[in-house]
Structure formats: structure tokens, C-alpha cells
Amino acid sequence: MTSNHTLGAIPRHRSNDALSAVVTAPGIDPNTVAALDAELEASLEWINHPAVFGRDSRKAVLQAIGVISSQRGYTFRTTVESLWAGRVSGIKRMTDRSREWREEGGGEVGIMEES
């Protein structure tokens, strides 16, 4: 299954923790680890940003985690989302149909409840 993610090759980040040794373990997908590492690095850069986390960084981080964990939408915007959605059966088909429906303007009458 291919993804719509068009940023090219996943940049390889070198973590300074024990997880970097896990990438070479059997059964671990290095692309997934690299995507997760890049996502985490991008998120962590905001933790010390005073405009975003000036008052209580712990609360803001917990709120962000809550938003992400309760997400019910599926996209291919980031490498991690693309890898995850590509592994769940039906997600690609569902997003393609959703895109078609959106481009058509939701049909003639929009969304209607079935009786």
C-alpha cells in the first residue's frame, strides 16, 4: 500500500537514548522508528518555548497528549500518520472515498440521516 505522504525520504534522527539501539533489533521497522523519532523531536521543541508553555508546561503537554490520543480522524499529513493509516485495513479506501465526497461538495443535499 502506498501513501500520499510526499515529503520524500524519512529523515534519520539519531536519538541519544537507548531507543537508538532498538532500531537494529529484528522485527523493528526502522522507517516507523525514524518517523516516530522525528515527530517526537518536532513536538519536544515547543516544550521550552515561553509563548506556548510559559505558565504550566506539564498541563499543556498533558492536554496535547489527550488531544492526540482521542483523535478520531485519519490523515496522511505526517510520516507517522501515513505509516499508521497504511497499516490499518480500510483506512486508505475510507480516506479516498471521503476525499471524493468532499470534492463533490457532499452531494446535492449534503449529509442526511438515513431512516
C-alpha positions as CSV (number, residue, x, y, z in Angstrom):
1,M,0.0,0.0,0.0
2,T,1.4,3.4,-0.9
3,S,0.8,6.6,1.0
4,N,0.1,10.2,-0.1
5,H,2.9,11.5,2.0
6,T,5.1,13.4,-0.4
7,L,7.9,14.7,1.8
8,G,10.4,12.2,0.4
9,A,12.7,10.0,2.4
10,I,12.2,10.0,6.2
11,P,15.0,11.9,7.8
12,R,17.0,9.7,10.1
13,H,17.4,11.3,13.5
14,R,20.0,9.9,15.9
15,S,18.4,9.7,19.4
16,N,20.7,10.0,22.3
17,D,18.8,7.4,24.3
18,A,18.6,3.6,24.5
19,L,16.0,3.5,21.7
20,S,18.6,4.0,19.0
21,A,19.9,0.5,19.7
22,V,16.3,-0.9,19.3
23,V,16.2,0.2,15.6
24,T,18.6,-2.6,14.6
25,A,16.6,-5.3,16.5
26,P,14.8,-7.9,14.5
27,G,11.1,-7.1,13.9
28,I,11.5,-3.4,14.4
29,D,10.7,-1.3,11.3
30,P,13.4,1.4,11.1
31,N,11.1,3.7,9.0
32,T,8.5,3.6,11.8
33,V,11.1,4.4,14.4
34,A,12.5,7.2,12.4
35,A,9.1,8.7,11.8
36,L,8.2,8.5,15.5
37,D,11.5,10.0,16.4
38,A,11.1,12.9,14.0
39,E,7.5,13.5,15.3
40,L,8.7,13.5,18.9
41,E,11.6,15.8,18.2
42,A,9.3,18.3,16.4
43,S,6.8,18.2,19.4
44,L,9.5,18.5,22.0
45,E,10.9,21.7,20.6
46,W,7.8,23.5,21.8
47,I,8.1,22.4,25.4
48,N,10.6,25.1,26.4
49,H,9.0,27.8,24.2
50,P,7.9,30.5,26.6
51,A,4.9,31.7,24.5
52,V,3.4,28.3,24.3
53,F,4.4,26.7,27.6
54,G,5.2,29.7,29.8
55,R,2.8,29.1,32.6
56,D,2.5,25.3,33.2
57,S,4.3,23.2,30.7
58,R,3.1,19.9,32.3
59,K,-0.5,20.8,31.8
60,A,0.0,21.8,28.2
61,V,1.8,18.7,27.4
62,L,-0.9,16.5,29.0
63,Q,-3.5,18.4,27.1
64,A,-1.7,17.8,23.8
65,I,-1.3,14.1,24.6
66,G,-5.1,13.9,25.4
67,V,-6.0,15.6,22.1
68,I,-3.7,13.3,20.1
69,S,-4.9,10.1,21.9
70,S,-8.6,11.0,21.4
71,Q,-8.1,11.8,17.7
72,R,-10.7,10.1,15.5
73,G,-9.6,11.4,12.1
74,Y,-7.2,9.6,9.8
75,T,-4.8,11.6,7.6
76,F,-1.7,11.1,5.6
77,R,-0.2,14.5,6.5
78,T,2.8,13.4,8.6
79,T,5.0,10.4,8.1
80,V,3.8,8.8,11.3
81,E,0.1,9.2,10.4
82,S,0.8,7.9,6.9
83,L,2.6,4.8,8.2
84,W,-0.1,4.1,10.8
85,A,-3.0,4.6,8.4
86,G,-1.3,2.5,5.8
87,R,-1.3,-0.5,8.2
88,V,-4.9,-0.3,9.2
89,S,-7.2,-2.1,6.7
90,G,-9.8,0.1,5.1
91,I,-8.2,3.5,6.1
92,K,-6.9,4.2,2.6
93,R,-10.2,3.2,1.0
94,M,-12.1,5.3,3.5
95,T,-9.9,8.4,3.0
96,D,-10.2,8.1,-0.8
97,R,-14.0,7.9,-0.6
98,S,-14.0,10.8,1.9
99,R,-11.9,12.9,-0.5
100,E,-14.2,12.1,-3.4
101,W,-17.3,13.0,-1.3
102,R,-15.6,16.3,-0.2
103,E,-14.6,17.2,-3.7
104,E,-18.2,16.7,-4.8
105,G,-19.4,19.1,-2.2
106,G,-21.1,16.5,-0.1
107,G,-23.5,15.5,-2.8
108,E,-26.5,17.6,-3.8
109,V,-28.1,17.8,-0.3
110,G,-25.1,17.3,2.0
111,I,-25.2,14.9,4.8
112,M,-28.6,13.3,5.6
113,E,-29.6,10.8,8.2
114,E,-30.8,7.5,6.9
115,S,-34.1,6.3,8.1
